[in-house]
Amino acid sequence: MAKATHRKATVTLKLPLDIPSDAELTALRDAGIPVDDRGVAASGFLYMRTTSDYRSHIFRWFANSGSMDGPMDGSGSEMASMR
């Protein structure tokens, strides 16, 4: 059986649940996540989940393989947070 491959997110961003949509798009773009006006990733894969206490959204963006469209800190991942 082949060994599973795991990738860390290029960018992880935590935003308040009640943030206005325009501010959410601005925060995603400022973090280096390429999104259109509807919040759809222009490249890579964007995953969003709600925290268990329903107070925040966690966005995890995975750049395309071999592409480093987002900000990097040299380790392959970066954490940004707005509260």
C-alpha positions, 0 to 999 in steps of 0.5 A: 500500500502506498504511503499517504502524502500530507501537505501543510496549508500555504496560508491559514487565517482565522476570522470572526464569524460576524465579519462583513463579507467585504472585510473578509475578502480584504483579509483573505487577499491581504494574507496572500490568498488569491480570491475573486469577488465571490471569495472563490480561490483563483488558484490552489484550493481554499478550505473553510470551516467554522470553529466548534463554538461558532465564533470564527471561520478558519480558512486554509489555502493550499497553493497549487503544487510547485506554485508559491502564490502566497506569502511564505516564511521559509517553512512552507506555511504561515499563520495569520490571525485577526481578532 
